[in-house]
Amino acid sequence: MTNKLLEIVKTESTTQKVIAGETFRPKNPFTRFLETIGLKLRLILEETLLKSQINRFYLIFGGHIFFETLRTACQLDLFTLLHERKSLTREEIRKLLNLEDQPLRIILLGLVSIGLLKKRGDKYSNTLSSHILFNRHSKRNVLAYVELQHHAMYPALHHLLESVKENRNAGLDELEGKGQTIYERLEHNPSLEVIFQDAMHELSIQTNRLLVEAIDLSHTKHLIDVGGGDGTNIMEFARKWPHLKATVFDFPGACSIADENLETHGLSHRLNTIPGDCFKDEFPKHADSFLFSHFFTIWSPDKDKFLLKKAYHALPKGGRVIIFNMMQKDDETGPLSAAVGSPYFLSLATGEGMLYTSKEYETWMKEAGFSKVQRIKLPIDHGIIVGIK
């Protein structure tokens, strides 16, 4: 017998375990009691004090898994199905989606665990958030944004370490074509550009009502939306302010999409586009307001300051510049939306942007020459900074 074997040696008073030549006596009842109490205390500690931290760890550690679970459900149109049928059993879902039971069970487990589905008895139904965000019938759905995350942002974030070390958007290597930003590469990836513009459209729908409600354009004659994409912002403004003329100033690909939208909605008689590069081409001189909506996060502080000075010189006296964006807290401690969004601008978009603080925007505006600067706080971690010349 080797010294690694376990031998049970019975004596008159006790049982001894001989392991590797050492003798261990059974634990006395008091020691076993203490260990039992210790286990119970650990369970209580886990259930009360540590549960939220443990769950947060799983959400972080399994973030890619939970996202792909969500994306799979979106592609299956599961949330729309549950919207239409109210609630269904797993067997009913399986038959309607023509799936095997085991894979479906895995997806449903994930969705219930992260709070995107409710399970009562044997029936599944949407939560309020999934009903709004992932149901195809909802006007506020973000299904295109889910696809953009899957096709562009997740592959790019594989290069985050490289991007941090080299201070560049290393994730851009995932996209074909020429150009140093995602916006230039989209010109060479038509299918991805459609997904991208659809996602930006969804983002605008989610938030532009906040902008439209918060900004008074009753005295504005002509608004330039720099980086205005598909024209969603200026169309919303035009519907509220019938006198307003507005222009999208963006790359040619975005302007062509915007032109189609303006024509479709019968607004091309007072809304238009000007293709151009905001860093190389002159800003139009006939505008009395410039809007930068979800735009300054793309660029470095130096480039944002350059654009503010450029807008200042293009505006007449009394003209305004408006920054609308998710904002980082002034003390740089959050919110989560800023922490989620910023790595995208580093690793894919341009390699130089992030979500900045309201205080930074205010400082940059004053440095550009704007004498009166106003901060407007909005829901969904958004804010508006207005500067008047």
Secondary structure, DSSP 8 states (H G I E B T S, - for coil): --TTSEEEEE-SS-EEEEETTEEE----HHHHHHHHHHHHHHHHHHHHTSHHHHHHHHHHHTHHHHHHHHHHHHHTTHHHHHHHHS-EEHHHHHHHHT--HHHHHHHHHHHHHTTSEEEETTEEEE-HHHHHHS-TT-TT--HHHHHHIIIIIHHHHTTHHHHHHHTS-GGGGGS-SS-SSHHHHGGG-HHHHHHHHHHHHHHHHHHHHHHHHH---TT-SEEEEET-TTSHHHHHHHHH-TT-EEEEEE-HHHHHHHHHHHHHTT-TTTEEEEE--TTTS---SS-SEEEEES-GGGS-HHHHHHHHHHHHHHS-TT-EEEEEEE-B-TTS---HHHHHHHHHIIIII-SS----BHHHHHHHHHHHT-SEEEEEE-STTEEEEEEE-
